Amino acid sequence: MSWGDGASSTVSDLDSEPNLLQQQTVQSPIETQTSSDLHATQDSALFETYDNTPKKWKSLSEVYAQCKMSIIEPENFEEAVKDEAWGKAMTEEILMIEKNSTWELVDRSSSKPIVGVKWIFKIKLNLDGSIQKHKARLVAKGYTQKLGIDFNETFAPVARLDTIRTLIALAAQKGWKLWQLDVKSAFLNGVLEEEVFVDQQDGFVVKGDEDKVYRLRKALYGLKQAPRAWYSETDTYLNQCGFHKSPSEATLYVRTKEGVGTLIVSIYVDDIVYTGSSVEMVKEFKAEMMCKYEMSDLGLLHHFLGMGVTQTEGSIFIHQKKYALTLLDKFGLKDCKSVSTPLVATDKLKIEDGSEAADESLFRKIVGSLLYLTATRPDIMFFACLLARFMHNPSKMHYGAAKRVLRYIQGTIDYGIEYVTGKSALLVGYCDSDWSGSEEDMKSTSGYAFSFGSGAFSWASVKQHSVALSTAEAEYVSAAEATSQAIWLRFVLEDFGEEQTTATTVFCDNTSAIAMAKNPVFHQRSKHIKRKFHFIREAIQEEVIELLYCKGEEQIADIFTKALPKDRFDYLRRMLGVKSASTLEGSVKM
């Protein structure tokens, strides 16, 4: 039975398919009566009360929309082949493979291992939860491959979230629009250097050649070397098109034409995000890529790596509302009562707190989900990193703290970061540290944040590796870590064409740490500090950074080092650019 034949389907057809979501029909109440009930009734008017005409079958999408049920994806080929939509998706995948000349049918070799294949089915959704498309992917069973026989190199770089946010912040500052392309079956374009054979796939075995196998010319999804092969392919092509690859970020490419403008491209596997100052260059790049590869033009960037992106004339707003809702539903807190801060300022978490052990697997899932949510939520960065310290043998108290963070997210579900047009393109940073905040080893926590004057686009909360003997030492180590990040960001911005001609200002609220950094002389109290942290002095001398004092009340990075009272927390959250979508100009709809 196919779902397209719904109007002619019978109840017996549905009963024969227990593993699939059955379509709904409306039964007349008279149909549920037994024969004895019918004979017992004497009032013939009763039968005229009901309309026994069978109701029209509803489409699968209508069932999902009305019942708000979770999407059910086939687990194997046998289930998928019964659905017309999945059958069409599998056919499209095979046509794409053959169009790319991915393989050739050859006789089976006894000397070479054969890699199996299987179908993977995934429904891609829009941000509002509606179905975007059915996606069937033929995947090789790469776990059977052997190093040196089936593959050699496997590593392939992907764009860092810091780089993506830097690109978004720069585009907002310049008033540029961000665009997105999606490569159809990207890995199928990667040329293989190794000799790899795979089985014929279910449902598409060539008649008369059932004993033959495919020799791969290009990669399939699932092969260990597939990501590297695709990256090598795109890298070669973009270099041929006149792009310059960033030495600091291997997935960042820039093309500049004198008198025309600049085009910036960032690649994350098969997703390509691009922006630039020239509409002509943007259109030219899209035409080149769509001519070379099979592409889906997704238009303006709206959704990338789980982040929602809303572009307006005056700003760009990024958020993870859909993921946050999924997170709360997953852990049973969809209707929980919200709290104003992720953690009570007076609460101190430690390994041995006297409470019972919690479910380690569940706790790890919560922490991992929170860490992913920090892609657009710097306000929970410290708390996610703090909870990550207790991944082994968490207690009920640790689990309670994790649930409190989720309750905070419930009250800030539509929060994100806004990057505003027209702000200064100068890179500005803040660094801070607590002192001996860890209850077990008395180590401190460093935090930093960088921005262009509107929302923060780079941040971190990191436990220091050594014990600081004073607040000055803890702040000095934090400043050194922020300096390292500032230098890398300067490299990336230079590749963007936004070279920082003046020293990057980094604000610190400890005068002793600033004095220690600016005076490269022997200090009795700092002689034990590891030499790697002293490179901040060289950076200051070369005018790469400038370490300036700011009052403790204005220290934005304070939110990355400790739990804070509500008023202080709310103020620093606003300073980071984190805000509700409802407070934006024109009330952004998500």
Summary of the structure (lengths in Angstrom):
residues: 590
radius of gyration: 29.2
end to end distance: 37.8
largest distance: 108.3
contacts: 1816
relative contact order: 0.09
helix: 37%
strand: 21%
